């Protein structure tokens, strides 16, 4: 078995010890050259700590970015054509990984994300990789973002040997998050009630929402009173439209990630390469197909908003927080400009050009 491990995994001739987000002590290469990541949309975060091509040392990943954010995929492939040649294992996440296929790639490091629902075979896969002598570290960019984002960025900066760039983004992130935190702490007025729906129009059932964790935590951070809070034990769940109508939230927010090419008809178009007109018209069309939700007072009063779904699974969720804060308390956050924030992320940290529309608002009826 030891001989097998030595053949399958590159020797850690020069290594360092790190502690990952799951509090596991792991010995990793000083300069990893063959990395497998458990989510290709982790590229959002890798670009914050890597210079140039953030996928230059990646040798395998799932196809989630190509499938669920084809606009960003298009921009990254245009900037770095070799990204399109990276082998894809599984359609959307590492739960579709085959441990033997990962081992066959001979990675010197595997980076996995934490999910809201732990895959049943995750421990088995971790055991197989560890048995093969392959270091595995976990980061959390989508479950407990408020507590784990900064440690995850620090960890990636350390492992990928660019702690300076990681520290620069962390300072940027903290500045924006602290501005929201401090103002909400000093606000003593009525809290705005909110219905936060996931991907209006994408699912046949209504209304998928978040009770706690990830987006629910970000909403609470921005001062929102989530009408789904405490309704169910799991992170995600369903509220029927009648319950939403009865709650009569002050603000309605949906996530969306429809593409601008017309292939995602029936979804809210948001994200890179999407025009303002496409975002607004698609939101209106999708809402008009919701006979109950379209009668919400929030919708009638012009307080219905959509925001890009993919923000929440990276440190870009700081833009979610700013959008939430500004839509809930427009006077308190009159000087906060999420558009400038997302543009600054692109201009200061990312290797691809800024484009697109990331949120929209329905006009009052």
C-alpha positions as CSV (number, residue, x, y, z in Angstrom):
1,X,0.0,0.0,0.0
2,X,2.8,2.4,0.8
3,X,4.5,1.5,-2.5
4,X,1.2,2.2,-4.3
5,X,0.9,5.6,-2.6
6,X,4.4,6.5,-3.6
7,X,3.7,5.7,-7.2
8,X,0.4,7.5,-7.4
9,X,1.2,10.7,-5.6
10,X,4.1,13.0,-6.3
11,X,6.6,13.0,-3.4
12,X,6.2,16.0,-1.0
13,X,9.9,16.7,-1.2
14,X,9.4,20.3,0.0
15,X,6.2,20.7,2.0
16,X,4.5,22.8,4.6
17,X,1.8,22.2,7.1
18,X,-1.5,24.1,7.0
19,X,-4.8,23.9,8.9
20,X,-7.9,23.9,6.6
21,X,-11.4,25.2,7.2
22,X,-12.4,21.9,8.8
23,X,-9.6,22.2,11.3
24,X,-7.6,19.4,9.7
25,X,-3.8,19.6,9.8
26,X,-2.6,18.8,6.3
27,X,0.9,18.6,4.8
28,X,0.8,20.3,1.3
29,X,3.5,20.9,-1.3
30,X,5.4,24.2,-1.0
31,X,4.6,24.8,-4.7
32,X,1.7,22.7,-5.9
33,X,1.7,22.1,-9.6
34,X,-1.0,19.6,-10.2
35,X,-4.2,20.7,-8.5
36,X,-7.7,19.2,-8.6
37,X,-10.5,21.4,-7.3
38,X,-14.0,20.2,-6.4
39,X,-15.8,23.0,-8.1
40,X,-14.7,24.9,-11.2
41,X,-16.6,28.0,-10.0
42,X,-13.9,28.1,-7.3
43,X,-12.1,29.9,-10.1
44,X,-13.9,33.1,-8.8
45,X,-11.9,32.9,-5.6
46,X,-8.7,31.5,-7.0
47,X,-8.5,34.6,-9.3
48,X,-8.5,36.7,-6.1
49,X,-5.3,35.1,-4.9
50,X,-3.5,34.1,-8.1
51,X,-1.8,36.3,-10.6
52,X,-2.4,35.7,-14.3
53,X,-4.3,32.5,-15.2
54,X,-5.9,31.4,-12.0
55,X,-6.3,27.8,-13.4
56,X,-2.7,27.5,-14.6
57,X,-2.0,24.6,-12.2
58,X,-5.4,22.9,-12.3
59,X,-5.5,19.5,-13.9
60,X,-9.1,18.5,-13.2
61,X,-12.5,19.9,-12.0
62,X,-16.2,19.5,-12.5
63,X,-18.1,21.3,-15.3
64,X,-20.2,23.5,-13.1
65,X,-18.8,26.9,-14.4
66,X,-19.3,25.9,-18.0
67,X,-22.8,24.6,-17.2
68,X,-24.1,27.1,-14.6
69,X,-22.1,30.3,-15.5
70,X,-21.3,30.0,-19.2
71,X,-20.7,33.7,-19.5
72,X,-17.8,33.7,-17.0
73,X,-16.6,30.5,-18.6
74,X,-16.6,32.2,-22.0
75,X,-14.6,35.2,-20.6
76,X,-12.0,33.0,-18.9
77,X,-11.5,30.8,-21.9
78,X,-11.1,33.8,-24.1
79,X,-8.4,35.2,-21.8
80,X,-6.8,31.8,-21.2
81,X,-7.7,29.2,-24.0
82,X,-5.9,26.4,-22.1
83,X,-8.7,26.4,-19.5
84,X,-11.0,24.7,-22.0
85,X,-8.6,21.7,-22.1
86,X,-8.7,21.0,-18.4
87,X,-10.4,17.5,-17.9
88,X,-13.9,17.7,-16.4
89,X,-15.0,15.1,-13.9
90,X,-18.7,15.3,-13.1
91,X,-21.3,17.8,-14.4
92,X,-21.7,20.2,-11.5
93,X,-19.8,19.3,-8.4
94,X,-17.3,16.9,-6.8
95,X,-20.0,14.6,-5.5
96,X,-19.9,13.2,-9.0
97,X,-16.1,12.6,-8.7
98,X,-14.7,9.1,-9.0
99,X,-11.8,8.8,-6.6
100,X,-9.9,6.5,-8.9
101,X,-10.1,9.0,-11.8
102,X,-8.8,11.7,-9.5
103,X,-6.0,9.5,-8.4
104,X,-5.1,8.7,-12.0
105,X,-4.5,12.4,-12.7
106,X,-1.7,12.2,-10.1
107,X,-2.5,15.5,-8.3
108,X,-0.2,16.9,-5.7
109,X,-3.2,18.7,-4.0
110,X,-7.0,18.5,-4.0
111,X,-9.1,21.5,-2.8
112,X,-12.7,20.7,-1.9
113,X,-15.6,23.0,-1.0
114,X,-17.9,22.6,1.9
115,X,-21.6,22.1,0.9
116,X,-24.8,22.7,2.9
117,X,-25.5,18.9,2.6
118,X,-22.5,16.7,3.1
119,X,-22.3,14.1,0.3
120,X,-22.9,10.6,1.7
121,X,-19.7,9.2,0.1
122,X,-17.5,12.2,0.9
123,X,-15.6,10.4,3.7
124,X,-15.0,7.4,1.5
125,X,-13.5,9.5,-1.2
126,X,-11.4,11.5,1.3
127,X,-10.2,8.2,2.7
128,X,-9.2,6.9,-0.8
129,X,-7.3,10.1,-1.6
130,X,-5.5,10.1,1.7
131,X,-4.7,6.5,1.3
132,X,-3.1,7.3,-2.0
133,X,-0.9,10.0,-0.4
134,X,-2.8,12.9,-1.9
135,X,-3.2,16.0,0.3
136,X,-6.8,17.3,0.6
137,X,-7.8,20.6,2.0
138,X,-11.3,22.1,2.5
139,X,-12.4,25.7,2.0
140,X,-15.8,27.2,2.8
141,X,-17.1,29.9,0.5
142,X,-20.8,29.1,0.4
143,X,-22.0,27.8,3.8
144,X,-20.8,30.0,6.6
145,X,-19.4,32.9,4.6
146,X,-19.4,35.4,7.4
147,X,-17.0,33.3,9.5
148,X,-15.1,31.2,6.9
149,X,-14.5,33.5,3.9
150,X,-11.4,35.3,5.3
151,X,-9.8,32.1,6.7
152,X,-10.5,30.3,3.4
153,X,-8.8,33.2,1.4
154,X,-5.9,33.2,3.8
155,X,-5.5,29.5,3.4
156,X,-5.6,29.7,-0.4
157,X,-3.1,32.5,-0.4
158,X,-0.8,30.5,1.8
159,X,-1.1,27.3,-0.2
160,X,-0.8,29.0,-3.6
161,X,2.1,31.2,-2.4
162,X,0.5,34.6,-2.8
163,X,-0.4,35.8,0.7
164,X,0.2,39.4,-0.4
165,X,-2.6,39.4,-2.9
166,X,-4.9,37.5,-0.6
167,X,-4.2,40.1,2.1
168,X,-5.0,42.9,-0.3
169,X,-8.4,41.4,-1.2
170,X,-9.2,40.7,2.5
171,X,-8.6,44.4,3.3
172,X,-10.9,45.3,0.5
173,X,-13.5,42.8,1.6
174,X,-13.4,43.9,5.2
175,X,-13.7,47.6,4.4
176,X,-16.9,47.0,2.4
177,X,-18.4,44.5,4.9
178,X,-17.6,46.6,7.9
179,X,-19.3,49.6,6.4
180,X,-22.6,47.7,6.3
181,X,-22.1,46.1,9.7
182,X,-21.4,49.4,11.5
183,X,-24.4,51.2,10.0
184,X,-26.8,48.4,10.7
185,X,-25.5,48.3,14.3
186,X,-26.5,51.9,14.7
187,X,-29.9,51.5,13.0
188,X,-32.8,51.3,15.5
189,X,-35.8,51.6,13.2
190,X,-38.2,48.9,12.0
191,X,-36.5,46.0,10.3
192,X,-37.6,45.4,6.7
193,X,-39.2,42.0,6.1
194,X,-38.0,40.1,3.1
195,X,-38.9,37.2,0.9
196,X,-35.7,35.8,-0.5
197,X,-36.4,33.3,-3.3
198,X,-33.9,31.2,-5.1
199,X,-34.0,31.4,-8.9
200,X,-37.5,32.5,-9.7
201,X,-38.7,30.8,-12.9
202,X,-35.9,28.1,-12.9
203,X,-37.8,25.7,-10.7
204,X,-41.4,24.5,-11.3
205,X,-42.3,24.8,-7.6
206,X,-42.8,27.9,-5.5
207,X,-41.1,29.1,-3.5
208,X,-37.6,27.8,-2.8
209,X,-35.9,29.9,-0.1
210,X,-33.2,29.9,2.6
211,X,-34.1,29.6,6.3
212,X,-30.6,29.9,7.7
213,X,-27.0,29.8,6.6
214,X,-25.4,31.2,3.4
215,X,-27.8,33.7,1.8
216,X,-30.0,33.9,4.9
217,X,-27.0,34.9,6.9
218,X,-26.0,37.5,4.4
219,X,-29.5,38.9,4.4
220,X,-29.5,39.1,8.2
221,X,-26.1,40.8,8.1
222,X,-27.6,43.5,5.9
223,X,-30.5,44.0,8.4
224,X,-33.2,41.9,6.7
225,X,-36.0,40.1,8.6
226,X,-36.3,36.9,6.6
227,X,-39.9,35.7,6.5
228,X,-38.5,32.1,6.1
229,X,-36.4,32.3,9.2
230,X,-37.0,29.4,11.5
231,X,-39.7,27.9,9.3
232,X,-37.7,24.7,8.6
233,X,-34.6,23.1,10.0
234,X,-32.7,22.6,6.8
235,X,-30.8,25.4,5.0
236,X,-33.2,25.3,2.0
237,X,-36.9,24.7,1.9
238,X,-40.2,25.5,0.3
239,X,-42.7,28.2,1.2
240,X,-46.1,28.0,-0.6
241,X,-47.2,31.2,-2.4
242,X,-50.1,31.6,0.0
243,X,-47.8,31.8,3.0
244,X,-45.6,34.4,1.2
245,X,-48.7,36.5,0.4
246,X,-49.9,36.2,4.0
247,X,-46.5,37.4,5.3
248,X,-46.7,40.4,3.0
249,X,-42.9,41.2,3.0
250,X,-41.7,44.7,2.6
251,X,-39.2,43.6,0.0
252,X,-39.1,40.7,-2.5
253,X,-35.7,39.4,-3.8
254,X,-35.0,36.6,-6.1
255,X,-31.7,35.2,-7.3
256,X,-31.2,34.5,-11.0
257,X,-28.5,33.4,-13.5
258,X,-30.2,33.1,-16.9
259,X,-27.9,33.5,-19.8
260,X,-28.1,36.3,-22.4
261,X,-28.2,33.9,-25.4
262,X,-31.9,33.0,-25.0
263,X,-31.1,29.4,-24.1
264,X,-32.3,29.9,-20.5
265,X,-35.8,31.1,-21.5
266,X,-38.0,31.5,-18.4
267,X,-35.2,32.5,-16.1
268,X,-34.0,35.9,-14.9
269,X,-31.1,36.9,-17.0
270,X,-28.2,38.2,-14.9
271,X,-24.4,38.0,-14.8
272,X,-21.5,38.8,-17.2
273,X,-22.4,39.8,-20.7
274,X,-26.1,40.4,-19.8
275,X,-27.4,43.9,-20.7
276,X,-29.5,46.0,-18.3
277,X,-32.4,45.7,-20.7
278,X,-32.2,41.9,-20.8
279,X,-32.1,41.7,-17.0
280,X,-35.1,44.0,-16.5
281,X,-37.3,42.5,-19.3
282,X,-36.6,38.9,-18.3
283,X,-37.4,39.7,-14.6
284,X,-40.7,41.2,-15.7
285,X,-41.5,38.3,-17.9
286,X,-40.8,35.7,-15.3
287,X,-42.7,37.6,-12.6
288,X,-45.7,38.0,-14.9
289,X,-45.9,34.2,-15.0
290,X,-46.4,34.1,-11.2
291,X,-50.1,34.9,-10.7
292,X,-49.8,35.0,-6.9
293,X,-46.3,36.5,-6.3
294,X,-47.0,39.3,-8.9
295,X,-49.7,40.5,-6.5
296,X,-47.3,41.1,-3.6
297,X,-47.3,44.6,-2.3
298,X,-43.5,44.6,-2.6
299,X,-43.9,43.9,-6.3
300,X,-46.6,46.5,-6.8
301,X,-44.6,49.1,-4.9
302,X,-41.5,48.7,-6.9
303,X,-39.6,46.9,-4.1
304,X,-38.9,43.7,-6.0
305,X,-35.3,42.9,-7.0
306,X,-33.2,40.2,-8.5
307,X,-29.6,39.5,-7.9
308,X,-27.0,37.2,-9.6
309,X,-27.2,33.8,-8.0
310,X,-23.5,33.0,-8.4
311,X,-22.4,35.8,-6.1
312,X,-23.2,33.8,-3.0
313,X,-20.6,31.0,-3.5
314,X,-17.6,33.2,-3.5
315,X,-16.2,36.3,-1.7
316,X,-18.2,38.3,-4.2
317,X,-21.1,37.8,-1.8
318,X,-20.0,41.2,-0.4
319,X,-21.9,42.6,-3.4
320,X,-25.0,40.6,-2.3
321,X,-24.7,42.3,1.1
322,X,-24.5,45.7,-0.4
323,X,-27.5,45.1,-2.7
324,X,-29.5,43.7,0.2
325,X,-28.6,46.7,2.4
326,X,-29.4,49.3,-0.3
327,X,-32.7,47.7,-1.3
328,X,-33.9,47.3,2.3
329,X,-32.7,50.7,3.6
330,X,-32.2,53.0,0.6
331,X,-31.8,56.2,2.7
332,X,-29.4,54.6,5.2
333,X,-27.2,53.3,2.3
334,X,-27.7,56.1,-0.2
335,X,-24.0,56.4,-0.8
336,X,-23.3,52.7,-1.2
337,X,-22.9,51.7,-4.8
338,X,-22.8,48.0,-5.5
339,X,-22.1,48.6,-9.1
340,X,-18.8,50.3,-8.2
341,X,-18.0,47.5,-5.8
342,X,-18.3,44.7,-8.4
343,X,-16.5,46.8,-11.0
344,X,-13.7,47.4,-8.5
345,X,-13.4,43.6,-7.9
346,X,-12.9,43.0,-11.6
347,X,-10.6,46.0,-12.1
348,X,-8.4,45.4,-9.1
349,X,-8.3,41.6,-8.7
350,X,-9.6,39.7,-11.7
351,X,-7.8,38.9,-15.0
352,X,-11.0,39.3,-17.1
353,X,-12.8,42.5,-18.1
354,X,-15.9,43.8,-16.3
355,X,-19.1,43.3,-18.1
356,X,-22.8,42.5,-17.5
357,X,-25.7,43.3,-15.2
358,X,-25.8,41.7,-11.7
359,X,-29.1,42.9,-10.3
360,X,-32.3,44.6,-11.4
361,X,-35.5,46.1,-10.0
362,X,-39.1,45.9,-11.1
363,X,-40.8,49.3,-11.5
364,X,-43.9,50.0,-9.4
365,X,-47.1,49.0,-11.0
